[in-house]
Amino acid sequence: MLPIHRRTFLGRTAHGVGTAALGSMLFPLARAADKPALGVVNPLHYPPKAKRVIWLYMAGGMTHLETFDPKPKLAEMHGKPMPESFTQGKQIAQLQGARLNCFAPQHPFKKFGKSGLEISTIFPKLGECADDLCILRGMHGEAINHDPAHTLMNTGSMVPGRPSAGSWLWYGLGSEAKDLPGFVVMVSTGRFGQSQPIAARQWHSGFLEGKYQGVHFRGQGDPVLHARTPGGVSQGQQRDVIDAVSRLNKLEAEAVDDPEIATRISQYELAFKMQTGLPELTDFTKEDKKTLDLYGTKGGDGSFASNCLMARRLAEKGVRFIQLYHRDWDHHGAVKDHSAGTAKEVDQGVAALLTDLKQRDMLKDTLVVFGTEFGRTPMAQGNGRDHHIAGFSVWLAGGGVKGGISYGATDEFGYNAVEDKTHINDLHATMLHLLGIDHLKLTHRFQGRDFRLTDVAGEVVKKVLA
């Protein structure tokens, strides 16, 4: 028996027998959670419509007025003062104290598909998939600056340190991936607008065990550095090292009540498995020419389209939550040119992903989310738009949602969500429901209270369910 560390002894003494008992229970639970395809929600609360989520995150604050929310009245009012009844006493980011003039949508909209869903003409390829889209035009939130808005969209709360949506799903559902993480993140950067930084805490596991944290894959070269077996080292030798380290960690776990030791053991095991899985994952030569032409990439070039192709491959491998960031939507100026440029960077990749999933009969059980942290003001900021939280758009596809519809609406200026409003907590609740989880029941006790992804709010948007 190893000696108990002084810090552990003092902690146990201070917190009493209950803490020691809790510590003794956590390690076996952590080991049990390592079993493939098992999460804490077992059995599921509802019959699931989706098995996995691919979240296409348009970072920087995508303008809804140039993309998914047509506003002819705003076009008529171009250059005229914005009615004070909309803006008086409201939270505005950089336009506080400035003259608030209406700024017309900078691109025309067109009805696409059999549904006639209106989408901006800057998304011609995505428009071909209109009958699969469910556009939520009444989205709203509270965080008006980028970082807290990312935190709210990813964790359900502006308070830092809480688990991300991908971590909650991995924790709740487990993962079907045998040699890959259950939660993978990829980031691409475009050439237009300001590329807002994306912090790793946006895919952090918070107070859940560290093994549920998202793993950042690079878009070029090896997805994970140092994951390949070193030269001159055999798989058997590598296995011996992993086993020896695991034995040492288990000895430590018997002496201290730190559940993160179980995480350390599981991550060594995952890293070893990834040495086998990653080379196959990144071998794009197995993709036929038709598929590569569909995406417009040969793969592995770091582009958003390449990451979309990788997302499909990850989904096939059983990864539960795949999140692709594109850092190019912060258009405080030149919103006409920049929104068109950024849309072109993602249009083919998004449409290809939806088409590819559908051809493989995977869209029906894959929930695709295309969204952003907030929208943009109907008022001009020079020739751009400021941050806006009172109304913006997100769309869903596949995974049990109705296609070819819009749900909710902003007012005639695109300022406030006024009809069938959808809060970010509602979006999360709906996502969990489609995966077979009651958002009220997926909880984790931390510091004396039960936490959940939807914080203390959230309702399932039942009208968008197929």
C-alpha positions as CSV (number, residue, x, y, z in Angstrom):
1,M,0.0,0.0,0.0
2,L,1.4,3.4,-1.0
3,P,1.5,6.1,1.7
4,I,-1.4,8.6,1.5
5,H,-0.2,12.0,0.4
6,R,-0.5,14.8,2.9
7,R,-2.9,16.8,0.8
8,T,-5.2,13.7,0.4
9,F,-5.1,13.1,4.2
10,L,-6.0,16.7,5.0
11,G,-8.7,16.7,2.4
12,R,-10.3,13.5,3.8
13,T,-10.0,14.8,7.3
14,A,-11.6,18.1,6.4
15,H,-14.5,16.7,4.4
16,G,-15.2,13.7,6.6
17,V,-16.0,10.1,5.9
18,G,-18.5,11.0,3.2
19,T,-15.8,12.3,0.9
20,A,-13.7,9.2,1.3
21,A,-16.7,7.0,0.6
22,L,-17.5,9.0,-2.5
23,G,-13.9,8.7,-3.7
24,S,-14.0,5.0,-3.3
25,M,-17.1,4.8,-5.4
26,L,-16.0,7.1,-8.2
27,F,-13.1,5.0,-9.5
28,P,-15.2,1.8,-10.2
29,L,-17.8,4.0,-11.9
30,A,-15.1,5.6,-14.1
31,R,-13.8,2.2,-15.1
32,A,-17.4,1.1,-15.9
33,A,-17.9,4.1,-18.1
34,D,-14.9,3.0,-20.2
35,K,-17.0,0.2,-21.7
36,P,-17.8,1.0,-25.4
37,A,-21.2,2.3,-26.4
38,L,-22.4,2.7,-22.8
39,G,-23.2,6.1,-21.2
40,V,-25.0,7.0,-18.0
41,V,-28.3,7.2,-19.8
42,N,-28.9,3.5,-20.2
43,P,-31.6,2.7,-21.3
44,L,-32.5,5.8,-23.2
45,H,-35.4,7.9,-22.1
46,Y,-37.0,8.0,-25.6
47,P,-36.6,6.0,-28.8
48,P,-33.8,8.0,-30.5
49,K,-34.2,9.5,-34.0
50,A,-30.5,10.4,-34.2
51,K,-27.3,8.5,-33.2
52,R,-24.8,11.3,-33.6
53,V,-24.5,15.1,-34.1
54,I,-22.4,17.0,-36.6
55,W,-22.3,20.7,-35.5
56,L,-21.2,23.1,-38.2
57,Y,-20.2,26.2,-36.2
58,M,-20.0,29.5,-38.1
59,A,-17.8,31.4,-35.6
60,G,-17.8,35.2,-35.5
61,G,-21.5,35.9,-35.6
62,M,-23.0,35.0,-39.0
63,T,-25.4,37.6,-40.3
64,H,-28.9,36.2,-40.5
65,L,-30.0,39.1,-42.8
66,E,-27.7,38.1,-45.6
67,T,-28.2,34.4,-45.2
68,F,-31.4,32.8,-43.9
69,D,-33.9,35.6,-42.9
70,P,-35.3,37.7,-45.8
71,K,-36.5,41.2,-44.8
72,P,-38.1,43.2,-47.6
73,K,-39.2,45.9,-45.1
74,L,-35.7,46.5,-44.0
75,A,-34.7,46.9,-47.6
76,E,-37.4,49.6,-48.0
77,M,-36.1,51.4,-44.9
78,H,-32.4,51.5,-46.1
79,G,-30.6,54.6,-44.8
80,K,-33.5,55.8,-42.7
81,P,-33.4,55.9,-38.9
82,M,-34.2,52.7,-37.1
83,P,-37.4,53.2,-35.1
84,E,-36.5,53.9,-31.5
85,S,-39.2,51.5,-30.3
86,F,-36.9,48.7,-31.3
87,T,-33.7,50.0,-29.9
88,Q,-34.6,52.1,-26.8
89,G,-32.9,50.7,-23.7
90,K,-31.7,47.6,-25.6
91,Q,-28.3,46.1,-25.3
92,I,-26.1,47.0,-28.3
93,A,-22.4,46.1,-28.6
94,Q,-20.3,48.7,-30.5
95,L,-23.1,50.9,-31.8
96,Q,-23.9,52.4,-28.4
97,G,-24.3,56.2,-28.8
98,A,-24.1,56.0,-32.6
99,R,-26.7,57.0,-35.2
100,L,-28.8,53.9,-35.8
101,N,-29.8,53.8,-39.5
102,C,-31.4,50.8,-41.2
103,F,-29.1,48.8,-43.5
104,A,-30.8,46.8,-46.2
105,P,-30.0,43.1,-46.8
106,Q,-27.0,43.0,-49.1
107,H,-28.0,39.9,-51.1
108,P,-31.2,38.8,-52.7
109,F,-33.1,35.7,-51.5
110,K,-34.5,32.9,-53.6
111,K,-37.0,30.2,-53.1
112,F,-35.3,26.8,-53.4
113,G,-36.6,23.2,-53.7
114,K,-40.1,21.9,-53.8
115,S,-40.7,23.5,-50.4
116,G,-39.9,27.0,-51.7
117,L,-37.7,27.7,-48.6
118,E,-36.2,31.2,-48.9
119,I,-32.4,31.2,-48.7
120,S,-29.8,33.8,-49.8
121,T,-28.4,33.4,-53.2
122,I,-24.9,33.3,-51.7
123,F,-25.6,29.7,-50.9
124,P,-26.4,28.2,-54.3
125,K,-25.3,24.6,-53.5
126,L,-26.9,24.6,-50.1
127,G,-30.1,25.8,-51.7
128,E,-30.2,22.5,-53.6
129,C,-30.6,20.8,-50.2
130,A,-33.4,23.2,-49.1
131,D,-36.0,20.4,-48.7
132,D,-33.8,18.8,-46.0
133,L,-33.4,22.0,-43.9
134,C,-35.4,23.3,-40.9
135,I,-34.4,26.9,-40.4
136,L,-35.0,28.3,-36.9
137,R,-35.5,32.0,-37.5
138,G,-36.5,32.9,-34.0
139,M,-33.2,32.1,-32.2
140,H,-32.1,34.4,-29.4
141,G,-29.6,34.5,-26.5
142,E,-28.1,36.8,-23.9
143,A,-24.3,37.0,-24.6
144,I,-23.4,40.0,-26.8
145,N,-19.6,39.5,-27.0
146,H,-17.9,36.6,-28.8
147,D,-16.3,34.6,-26.0
148,P,-19.3,34.4,-23.6
149,A,-21.6,33.8,-26.6
150,H,-19.5,30.8,-27.6
151,T,-19.6,29.6,-24.0
152,L,-23.4,30.0,-23.9
153,M,-23.9,28.2,-27.3
154,N,-21.6,25.4,-26.4
155,T,-22.4,24.8,-22.7
156,G,-25.8,26.3,-22.1
157,S,-24.5,28.9,-19.7
158,M,-22.3,32.0,-19.9
159,V,-20.5,30.8,-16.7
160,P,-17.1,29.4,-17.8
161,G,-16.1,25.9,-16.7
162,R,-19.2,23.9,-17.5
163,P,-19.2,20.9,-19.8
164,S,-19.7,21.4,-23.5
165,A,-22.6,19.9,-25.4
166,G,-20.3,17.3,-27.0
167,S,-19.0,16.2,-23.5
168,W,-22.5,15.9,-22.2
169,L,-23.5,13.7,-25.1
170,W,-20.4,11.5,-24.8
171,Y,-21.1,11.2,-21.0
172,G,-24.8,10.5,-21.5
173,L,-24.6,8.2,-24.6
174,G,-21.1,6.7,-24.6
175,S,-19.4,6.3,-27.9
176,E,-19.5,3.6,-30.7
177,A,-16.0,4.5,-31.8
178,K,-13.5,1.7,-31.0
179,D,-10.3,3.5,-31.7
180,L,-11.3,7.2,-31.7
181,P,-12.6,9.8,-29.2
182,G,-16.3,10.2,-28.8
183,F,-16.1,13.9,-29.4
184,V,-13.9,15.5,-32.1
185,V,-13.3,19.1,-33.0
186,M,-11.8,20.6,-36.2
187,V,-11.2,24.3,-37.0
188,S,-10.8,26.0,-40.4
189,T,-10.0,29.7,-41.1
190,G,-11.1,31.7,-44.1
191,R,-9.9,34.9,-45.7
192,F,-12.8,37.3,-45.0
193,G,-13.7,39.3,-41.9
194,Q,-12.0,39.0,-38.5
195,S,-11.1,35.4,-37.5
196,Q,-12.1,35.3,-33.9
197,P,-10.1,33.1,-31.6
198,I,-11.7,29.8,-30.6
199,A,-10.5,28.7,-27.1
200,A,-10.1,25.0,-26.2
201,R,-12.4,25.5,-23.3
202,Q,-15.3,25.6,-25.8
203,W,-14.9,21.8,-26.0
204,H,-13.9,21.2,-22.4
205,S,-15.5,18.6,-20.2
206,G,-15.9,21.0,-17.3
207,F,-16.7,19.2,-14.1
208,L,-17.3,15.9,-15.9
209,E,-14.4,13.5,-16.0
210,G,-11.5,14.7,-18.3
211,K,-11.9,11.7,-20.6
212,Y,-15.1,13.3,-22.0
213,Q,-13.2,16.4,-23.3
214,G,-13.3,17.0,-27.0
215,V,-10.2,16.2,-28.9
216,H,-8.9,18.8,-31.4
217,F,-8.0,17.2,-34.7
218,R,-5.8,19.2,-37.1
219,G,-7.0,19.5,-40.7
220,Q,-3.5,18.9,-42.2
221,G,-1.0,16.2,-41.6
222,D,-1.5,14.0,-38.6
223,P,-4.8,14.8,-36.9
224,V,-3.2,14.4,-33.5
225,L,0.5,15.1,-33.0
226,H,2.8,12.2,-31.7
227,A,-0.1,9.7,-32.1
228,R,1.9,7.4,-34.4
229,T,4.1,4.7,-33.0
230,P,7.7,6.0,-32.9
231,G,10.2,4.6,-35.3
232,G,12.0,1.5,-34.0
233,V,9.2,0.7,-31.5
234,S,6.9,-2.2,-32.1
235,Q,3.2,-2.4,-31.2
236,G,4.1,-5.0,-28.6
237,Q,6.7,-2.7,-27.0
238,Q,4.2,0.1,-27.0
239,R,1.6,-2.1,-25.4
240,D,4.1,-3.0,-22.6
241,V,4.6,0.7,-21.9
242,I,0.9,1.3,-21.7
243,D,0.4,-1.7,-19.4
244,A,3.2,-0.6,-17.1
245,V,1.9,2.9,-16.8
246,S,-1.6,1.7,-16.1
247,R,-0.3,-0.5,-13.3
248,L,1.5,2.4,-11.7
249,N,-1.6,4.6,-12.1
250,K,-3.8,1.9,-10.5
251,L,-1.4,1.7,-7.5
252,E,-1.8,5.5,-7.1
253,A,-5.6,5.2,-7.4
254,E,-5.6,2.8,-4.5
255,A,-3.8,5.4,-2.3
256,V,-5.7,8.6,-3.3
257,D,-9.3,9.3,-4.0
258,D,-8.8,11.1,-7.3
259,P,-11.2,10.0,-10.1
260,E,-9.0,11.7,-12.7
261,I,-6.6,8.8,-12.3
262,A,-9.2,6.6,-14.1
263,T,-9.3,9.2,-16.8
264,R,-5.5,9.1,-17.1
265,I,-5.6,5.3,-17.6
266,S,-8.4,5.5,-20.1
267,Q,-6.6,8.2,-22.1
268,Y,-3.4,6.1,-22.4
269,E,-5.6,3.3,-23.7
270,L,-7.3,5.6,-26.2
271,A,-4.0,7.0,-27.4
272,F,-2.7,3.5,-28.0
273,K,-5.9,2.6,-30.0
274,M,-5.6,5.8,-32.1
275,Q,-2.2,4.8,-33.3
276,T,-4.0,2.1,-35.2
277,G,-7.2,4.0,-36.2
278,L,-5.7,7.3,-37.3
279,P,-3.8,6.2,-40.4
280,E,-6.9,4.6,-41.9
281,L,-9.0,7.6,-41.0
282,T,-6.7,10.0,-42.9
283,D,-6.3,7.7,-46.0
284,F,-8.4,9.7,-48.4
285,T,-7.2,7.6,-51.3
286,K,-10.1,5.2,-50.5
287,E,-12.6,7.9,-51.4
288,D,-13.8,7.6,-55.1
289,K,-13.4,10.5,-57.5
290,K,-17.1,11.2,-57.5
291,T,-17.1,11.8,-53.7
292,L,-13.9,14.0,-53.8
293,D,-15.4,16.1,-56.7
294,L,-18.6,16.5,-54.6
295,Y,-16.7,18.1,-51.8
296,G,-14.2,19.8,-54.1
297,T,-11.2,18.6,-52.2
298,K,-8.8,15.6,-52.1
299,G,-8.9,15.8,-48.3
300,G,-6.3,16.7,-45.7
301,D,-5.8,20.3,-47.0
302,G,-7.2,22.1,-43.9
303,S,-10.2,23.6,-45.7
304,F,-13.7,23.6,-44.4
305,A,-14.8,21.2,-47.2
306,S,-12.0,18.8,-46.2
307,N,-13.1,18.9,-42.6
308,C,-16.7,18.1,-43.8
309,L,-15.4,15.1,-45.6
310,M,-13.5,14.1,-42.4
311,A,-16.7,14.6,-40.4
312,R,-18.5,12.0,-42.6
313,R,-15.6,9.6,-42.1
314,L,-15.7,10.2,-38.3
315,A,-19.5,9.6,-38.2
316,E,-19.0,6.3,-40.0
317,K,-16.5,5.3,-37.3
318,G,-19.0,5.9,-34.6
319,V,-17.9,9.3,-33.2
320,R,-20.8,10.7,-31.2
321,F,-20.3,14.4,-31.6
322,I,-18.3,16.1,-34.4
323,Q,-17.9,19.9,-34.3
324,L,-16.5,21.9,-37.2
325,Y,-15.6,25.6,-36.6
326,H,-15.1,28.0,-39.5
327,R,-13.6,31.2,-38.1
328,D,-14.6,33.8,-40.7
329,W,-18.0,35.4,-39.9
330,D,-17.1,38.5,-38.0
331,H,-18.2,41.2,-40.5
332,H,-18.2,44.6,-38.8
333,G,-17.4,46.0,-42.2
334,A,-17.9,45.2,-45.9
335,V,-20.7,42.8,-45.0
336,K,-21.7,42.4,-48.6
337,D,-18.4,41.2,-49.9
338,H,-17.3,39.3,-46.8
339,S,-20.6,37.4,-46.3
340,A,-20.5,36.3,-50.0
341,G,-16.9,35.3,-49.6
342,T,-17.4,33.4,-46.4
343,A,-20.5,31.7,-47.8
344,K,-18.5,30.5,-50.8
345,E,-15.9,29.0,-48.4
346,V,-18.5,26.8,-46.7
347,D,-21.3,26.3,-49.3
348,Q,-19.9,23.4,-51.2
349,G,-18.7,21.6,-48.1
350,V,-22.0,21.8,-46.3
351,A,-24.0,20.8,-49.3
352,A,-21.6,17.9,-50.0
353,L,-21.9,16.7,-46.5
354,L,-25.7,16.6,-46.5
355,T,-25.7,15.0,-49.9
356,D,-23.1,12.4,-49.0
357,L,-24.8,11.5,-45.7
358,K,-28.1,11.1,-47.6
359,Q,-26.6,8.9,-50.3
360,R,-25.2,6.6,-47.6
361,D,-28.5,6.5,-45.8
362,M,-26.9,8.3,-42.8
363,L,-28.7,11.6,-42.8
364,K,-31.8,10.0,-41.2
365,D,-29.9,9.3,-38.0
366,T,-27.4,12.1,-38.1
367,L,-28.5,15.5,-36.7
368,V,-26.7,18.3,-38.6
369,V,-26.6,21.7,-36.9
370,F,-25.5,24.8,-38.8
371,G,-25.3,27.8,-36.5
372,T,-23.4,30.7,-35.0
373,E,-23.0,32.4,-31.6
374,F,-25.3,35.3,-32.4
375,G,-26.6,37.4,-35.4
376,R,-26.0,40.9,-36.8
377,T,-27.8,44.2,-36.3
378,P,-30.3,45.5,-38.9
379,M,-28.6,48.8,-38.3
380,A,-25.5,49.8,-40.2
381,Q,-22.0,49.9,-38.7
382,G,-20.4,51.7,-41.7
383,N,-20.9,49.1,-44.4
384,G,-21.0,46.2,-41.9
385,R,-23.2,45.1,-39.0
386,D,-22.7,44.9,-35.2
387,H,-23.3,42.0,-32.8
388,H,-26.9,41.1,-32.2
389,I,-28.5,38.7,-29.7
390,A,-32.3,39.4,-29.9
391,G,-32.8,37.5,-33.2
392,F,-30.8,35.3,-35.5
393,S,-31.0,32.0,-37.4
394,V,-29.8,28.4,-37.0
395,W,-30.8,25.4,-39.2
396,L,-31.1,21.7,-38.5
397,A,-31.2,18.8,-40.9
398,G,-31.6,15.0,-40.7
399,G,-31.8,13.2,-37.4
400,G,-35.6,13.3,-36.9
401,V,-36.4,17.0,-37.9
402,K,-38.8,18.1,-40.5
403,G,-37.2,19.3,-43.8
404,G,-38.1,22.2,-46.1
405,I,-39.6,24.4,-43.3
406,S,-38.8,27.5,-41.3
407,Y,-39.8,27.8,-37.7
408,G,-40.1,31.0,-35.8
409,A,-39.6,34.5,-37.1
410,T,-38.1,37.9,-36.3
411,D,-40.0,41.2,-36.8
412,E,-40.1,43.0,-40.1
413,F,-36.7,44.5,-39.4
414,G,-35.0,41.3,-38.3
415,Y,-34.4,42.8,-34.8
416,N,-36.4,40.8,-32.3
417,A,-37.4,37.2,-32.3
418,V,-41.2,37.6,-32.1
419,E,-42.8,34.3,-33.2
420,D,-42.1,30.8,-31.9
421,K,-38.9,32.0,-30.2
422,T,-36.2,29.5,-29.7
423,H,-33.6,30.0,-26.9
424,I,-30.2,28.3,-27.0
425,N,-31.3,26.2,-24.1
426,D,-34.3,25.1,-26.2
427,L,-32.0,24.1,-29.1
428,H,-30.0,21.9,-26.7
429,A,-33.1,20.4,-25.2
430,T,-34.3,19.5,-28.7
431,M,-31.0,18.0,-29.7
432,L,-30.9,15.8,-26.6
433,H,-34.5,14.7,-27.2
434,L,-33.7,13.6,-30.8
435,L,-30.9,11.5,-29.3
436,G,-33.3,9.8,-26.9
437,I,-32.4,11.9,-23.8
438,D,-34.7,13.9,-21.5
439,H,-32.7,17.1,-20.9
440,L,-34.1,17.3,-17.4
441,K,-32.7,13.9,-16.5
442,L,-29.2,14.1,-17.9
443,T,-27.6,15.7,-14.8
444,H,-24.3,15.6,-12.9
445,R,-24.0,16.6,-9.2
446,F,-21.3,19.1,-8.6
447,Q,-20.7,21.4,-5.6
448,G,-24.0,20.5,-4.0
449,R,-26.4,20.8,-7.0
450,D,-27.4,19.0,-10.1
451,F,-26.2,20.6,-13.3
452,R,-27.4,19.9,-16.8
453,L,-26.7,21.1,-20.3
454,T,-29.8,23.2,-20.4
455,D,-28.9,24.9,-17.1
456,V,-32.3,25.8,-15.5
457,A,-34.3,26.3,-18.7
458,G,-35.0,24.8,-22.0
459,E,-38.0,23.2,-23.8
460,V,-38.1,20.8,-26.6
461,V,-39.2,22.5,-29.9
462,K,-41.8,19.8,-30.7
463,K,-43.1,21.5,-33.9
464,V,-39.9,20.8,-35.8
465,L,-39.8,17.1,-35.0
466,A,-40.7,14.8,-37.9
